[in-house]
């Protein structure tokens, strides 16, 4: 049986300030938990309705479905919830491709972008300080475990870009056609906010503006979803690496 204090702590992790205060976040579902158990993330505690994980027994607690509902953030809880310790900041490597996010706010978008980075072998994802927290439960759920394999850094994006020696790319409606542009195997790719795109301050740091051309006779769509755009941009950058 879970204590009231323990339930209160786990439920509080749905808020960013408590995740930061305790240095903890939650993962739900067998696949997601297993991904984190196999990673460098440190397990704090594991709650499950059945013994189905190869995890330290001292940190594993078998609970009822009713107790799981009390701590879950899902409308229909899975069979397990784990609490992991957040990772400490790591060095950002700019010798390859790095994705940078300028105030992306939607958890689903961030989660999808993290999965895309994992898929395309992008090791570092750099986020502005106002980008949604990667330990938000909706983000964690959307990454399907990819969060455990991508180094995510939150920082002053303007300063980071100002100090880097890497070539900086950004996506705009009036940029160069990405399919006709010579793309390198290294650099920083900036993706902007869902509503406002890349801010003026960040735009001033960009060396090359890229656009994904629109096809078809009717061109009424104003822009692509940032996660969809990221998929296209990364695919094009990585395609060039296998053609070289």
VEXDREN-2710 file (C-alpha; in Angstrom, 1 decimal):
% VEXDREN-2710
k/r/px/py/pz
1/UNK/0.0/0.0/0.0
2/UNK/1.4/3.4/-1.0
3/UNK/1.6/6.0/1.7
4/UNK/-0.2/9.4/1.3
5/UNK/3.2/11.2/1.3
6/UNK/4.5/8.9/-1.5
7/UNK/1.4/9.4/-3.6
8/UNK/1.7/13.2/-3.1
9/UNK/5.3/13.2/-4.1
10/UNK/4.7/11.2/-7.3
11/UNK/1.7/13.3/-8.3
12/UNK/3.6/16.5/-7.7
13/UNK/6.1/15.4/-10.4
14/UNK/3.5/16.4/-13.0
15/UNK/4.7/20.0/-12.3
16/UNK/8.0/21.3/-13.6
17/UNK/8.9/23.1/-10.3
18/UNK/8.7/19.9/-8.3
19/UNK/10.6/17.8/-10.9
20/UNK/13.4/20.3/-10.6
21/UNK/13.1/20.5/-6.8
22/UNK/13.4/16.7/-6.4
23/UNK/15.4/15.9/-9.5
24/UNK/12.9/13.2/-10.4
25/UNK/10.5/12.4/-13.2
26/UNK/8.0/9.6/-14.0
27/UNK/7.9/7.1/-16.8
28/UNK/4.8/4.9/-17.5
29/UNK/4.4/1.7/-19.5
30/UNK/6.4/-1.4/-19.8
31/UNK/8.4/-0.5/-23.0
32/UNK/9.3/3.1/-21.8
33/UNK/10.4/1.9/-18.4
34/UNK/12.5/-0.9/-19.9
35/UNK/14.2/1.6/-22.2
36/UNK/15.2/3.7/-19.2
37/UNK/16.2/0.7/-17.1
38/UNK/18.7/-0.2/-19.9
39/UNK/20.0/3.4/-20.1
40/UNK/22.3/5.5/-17.9
41/UNK/19.3/7.0/-16.0
42/UNK/19.2/6.0/-12.4
43/UNK/16.0/4.3/-11.0
44/UNK/14.6/5.8/-7.9
45/UNK/11.5/3.5/-7.5
46/UNK/9.3/1.2/-9.6
47/UNK/5.6/0.5/-9.0
48/UNK/4.0/-2.4/-10.9
49/UNK/0.9/-4.5/-10.8
50/UNK/3.0/-7.6/-11.7
51/UNK/6.6/-8.6/-11.4
52/UNK/7.7/-8.0/-15.0
53/UNK/11.0/-6.1/-14.8
54/UNK/14.6/-7.0/-14.2
55/UNK/15.1/-4.2/-11.7
56/UNK/16.6/-4.0/-8.2
57/UNK/14.2/-5.7/-5.8
58/UNK/14.8/-3.1/-3.1
59/UNK/13.4/-0.4/-5.5
60/UNK/10.5/-2.4/-6.9
61/UNK/7.1/-2.4/-5.3
62/UNK/4.1/-4.5/-6.4
63/UNK/0.9/-2.4/-6.0
64/UNK/-2.7/-2.8/-6.8
65/UNK/-4.4/-1.4/-10.0
66/UNK/-6.3/1.0/-7.7
67/UNK/-3.0/2.4/-6.2
68/UNK/-1.5/2.7/-9.7
69/UNK/-4.5/4.9/-10.7
70/UNK/-3.7/7.2/-7.8
71/UNK/-0.2/8.0/-9.1
72/UNK/-0.7/7.7/-12.8
73/UNK/-1.0/10.8/-15.1
74/UNK/-2.8/8.7/-17.7
75/UNK/-6.6/8.4/-18.1
76/UNK/-6.1/4.6/-18.6
77/UNK/-3.0/3.7/-16.6
78/UNK/-0.6/1.0/-17.9
79/UNK/0.6/-1.7/-15.6
80/UNK/3.6/0.1/-14.2
81/UNK/5.0/3.5/-13.3
82/UNK/8.7/4.2/-12.5
83/UNK/10.4/7.2/-11.0
84/UNK/13.8/8.1/-12.3
85/UNK/16.4/10.7/-11.4
86/UNK/16.9/13.4/-14.0
87/UNK/20.2/13.4/-15.7
88/UNK/23.0/15.9/-15.0
89/UNK/24.1/18.3/-17.8
90/UNK/26.5/16.7/-20.4
91/UNK/28.9/18.2/-22.9
92/UNK/27.4/19.3/-26.2
93/UNK/29.3/18.0/-29.2
94/UNK/29.1/20.2/-32.3
95/UNK/31.3/18.0/-34.6
96/UNK/28.1/16.5/-36.1
97/UNK/24.6/17.7/-36.6
98/UNK/22.8/19.3/-33.6
99/UNK/19.1/20.3/-33.5
100/UNK/18.2/23.5/-31.6
101/UNK/14.7/24.4/-30.6
102/UNK/13.6/28.0/-30.2
103/UNK/10.7/28.0/-27.7
104/UNK/8.9/24.9/-28.8
105/UNK/6.0/24.7/-26.4
106/UNK/3.9/21.6/-27.3
107/UNK/4.8/18.4/-25.4
108/UNK/3.8/16.2/-28.3
109/UNK/6.0/18.1/-30.7
110/UNK/9.0/17.9/-28.4
111/UNK/8.4/14.2/-27.8
112/UNK/8.2/13.6/-31.5
113/UNK/11.4/15.6/-32.2
114/UNK/13.3/13.7/-29.6
115/UNK/12.2/10.4/-31.3
116/UNK/13.3/11.9/-34.7
117/UNK/16.7/12.8/-33.2
118/UNK/17.1/9.3/-31.9
119/UNK/16.0/7.8/-35.3
120/UNK/18.4/9.9/-37.3
121/UNK/21.3/9.5/-34.9
122/UNK/21.3/13.1/-33.6
123/UNK/23.1/12.9/-30.3
124/UNK/22.5/16.4/-29.0
125/UNK/19.3/18.4/-28.8
126/UNK/19.7/22.0/-27.6
127/UNK/16.6/23.8/-26.2
128/UNK/15.9/27.4/-25.3
129/UNK/15.0/28.0/-21.7
130/UNK/11.4/28.5/-22.6
131/UNK/11.0/25.3/-24.5
132/UNK/8.7/22.7/-22.8
133/UNK/10.5/20.6/-20.2
134/UNK/11.7/17.2/-21.7
135/UNK/10.7/15.5/-18.4
136/UNK/7.0/16.6/-18.8
137/UNK/5.1/13.3/-18.6
138/UNK/3.5/13.9/-22.0
139/UNK/6.9/14.5/-23.6
140/UNK/8.3/11.3/-21.9
141/UNK/5.3/9.3/-23.1
142/UNK/5.7/10.7/-26.7
143/UNK/9.4/9.8/-26.9
144/UNK/8.7/6.1/-26.4
145/UNK/12.0/5.7/-24.7
146/UNK/14.1/7.9/-27.1
147/UNK/14.6/10.4/-24.3
148/UNK/17.0/7.9/-22.7
149/UNK/19.3/8.1/-25.8
150/UNK/19.4/11.8/-26.7
151/UNK/21.4/14.4/-24.8
152/UNK/19.1/17.3/-24.1
153/UNK/20.4/20.7/-22.9
154/UNK/18.5/23.8/-21.8
155/UNK/20.4/27.0/-22.1
156/UNK/20.4/30.6/-23.4
157/UNK/20.1/29.7/-27.0
158/UNK/21.0/33.2/-28.2
159/UNK/24.3/33.1/-26.4
160/UNK/25.0/29.5/-27.4
161/UNK/24.6/30.3/-31.1
162/UNK/26.6/33.5/-30.7
163/UNK/29.6/31.6/-29.3
164/UNK/29.5/28.6/-31.6
165/UNK/31.8/28.1/-34.6
166/UNK/29.4/25.7/-36.3
167/UNK/27.4/26.7/-39.3
168/UNK/23.8/27.6/-38.3
169/UNK/20.7/26.7/-40.4
170/UNK/17.1/27.7/-39.8
171/UNK/13.8/27.0/-41.4
172/UNK/11.8/29.9/-43.0
173/UNK/9.1/30.4/-45.5
174/UNK/11.4/32.5/-47.7
175/UNK/14.6/30.5/-47.4
176/UNK/16.6/28.5/-50.0
177/UNK/14.9/25.4/-51.3
178/UNK/16.3/22.6/-49.1
179/UNK/16.2/20.1/-52.0
180/UNK/18.5/22.4/-54.1
181/UNK/20.9/23.4/-51.3
182/UNK/24.3/21.8/-50.6
183/UNK/24.0/20.5/-47.1
184/UNK/27.0/19.6/-44.8
185/UNK/27.3/16.7/-42.4
186/UNK/27.7/19.0/-39.4
187/UNK/26.1/22.2/-38.2
188/UNK/23.2/23.4/-36.0
189/UNK/19.7/23.2/-37.3
190/UNK/17.3/25.6/-35.6
191/UNK/13.5/24.9/-35.5
192/UNK/11.1/27.6/-34.3
193/UNK/8.1/28.1/-32.1
194/UNK/4.8/26.6/-33.3
195/UNK/3.0/30.0/-33.7
196/UNK/5.8/32.5/-34.3
197/UNK/8.6/30.5/-35.9
198/UNK/12.2/31.5/-35.2
199/UNK/12.5/34.7/-33.1
200/UNK/14.2/37.8/-34.5
201/UNK/17.1/37.5/-32.0
202/UNK/17.9/33.9/-33.1
203/UNK/17.3/34.7/-36.8
204/UNK/20.2/37.2/-36.7
205/UNK/22.5/34.3/-35.8
206/UNK/21.5/32.1/-38.7
207/UNK/24.0/31.7/-41.6
208/UNK/21.7/29.8/-44.0
209/UNK/17.9/30.1/-44.3
210/UNK/16.2/27.0/-45.6
211/UNK/12.6/26.3/-46.8
212/UNK/10.6/23.2/-47.5
213/UNK/8.9/24.0/-50.8
214/UNK/5.2/23.6/-51.1
215/UNK/3.7/21.5/-53.9
216/UNK/0.3/21.3/-55.5
217/UNK/-1.9/23.9/-57.2
218/UNK/-3.7/25.1/-54.0
219/UNK/-1.2/26.5/-51.5
220/UNK/-3.4/27.6/-48.7
221/UNK/-1.5/25.9/-45.8
222/UNK/0.4/28.6/-44.0
223/UNK/3.2/26.4/-42.6
224/UNK/4.1/22.8/-41.5
225/UNK/3.9/21.5/-38.0
226/UNK/7.3/21.9/-36.4
227/UNK/7.7/18.2/-35.7
228/UNK/6.8/17.4/-39.3
229/UNK/9.2/20.0/-40.6
230/UNK/12.0/18.6/-38.4
231/UNK/11.4/15.1/-39.9
232/UNK/11.7/16.4/-43.5
233/UNK/14.8/18.6/-42.7
234/UNK/16.6/15.8/-40.9
235/UNK/15.8/13.3/-43.6
236/UNK/17.2/15.6/-46.2
237/UNK/20.4/16.3/-44.2
238/UNK/21.0/12.6/-43.5
239/UNK/20.2/11.6/-47.1
240/UNK/23.1/13.7/-48.3
241/UNK/25.5/11.8/-46.0
242/UNK/24.8/8.5/-47.8
243/UNK/25.1/10.0/-51.2
244/UNK/28.6/11.5/-50.6
END
